[in-house]
Amino acid sequence: MGTLNLLLNGTNFQIKVWEALLRIPSGSVVTYEDIALSIGMPKAARAVSNAVASNPVAVLIPCHRVIRKDGEFGGYHYGTARKKALLGWEMAQAELR
């Protein structure tokens, strides 16, 4: 797989969150709180949610892999049906490996 270079504009906090999103394995899900913990800001789940929602390149930066702590899919810019489809496709691909 080749390399794709992107120039993203965001706050330092948003960039940290987007980098954390890139570390989520394909077909896996994490919560907003998990992301907050992973960037060293355990009380910033709401701010993480806002940064996830500000992601300018959905799928490339996989914001669809973040769910609410109650297990609900939560919002997604392109709709929850697409979010579920992306996760389902990723999970199916992981099973084939």
Long-range contacts (C-beta under 8 A, 24 or more apart in sequence): 4-60, 6-57, 6-60, 8-56, 8-57, 9-56, 10-51, 10-54, 10-56, 11-51, 13-44, 13-47, 13-51, 14-51, 14-54, 17-48, 17-51, 17-52, 18-51, 18-55, 18-61, 21-52, 21-55, 21-61, 21-62, 21-63, 21-65, 21-66, 22-61, 22-62, 24-62, 24-65, 24-66, 25-94, 26-62, 26-90, 26-93, 26-94, 27-87, 27-90, 27-91, 27-93, 27-94, 28-65, 29-65, 29-66, 29-67, 29-87, 30-65, 30-66, 30-67, 31-66, 31-67, 31-68, 31-69, 32-66, 32-68, 32-69, 33-69, 35-66, 45-69, 53-77, 59-86, 62-86, 65-90
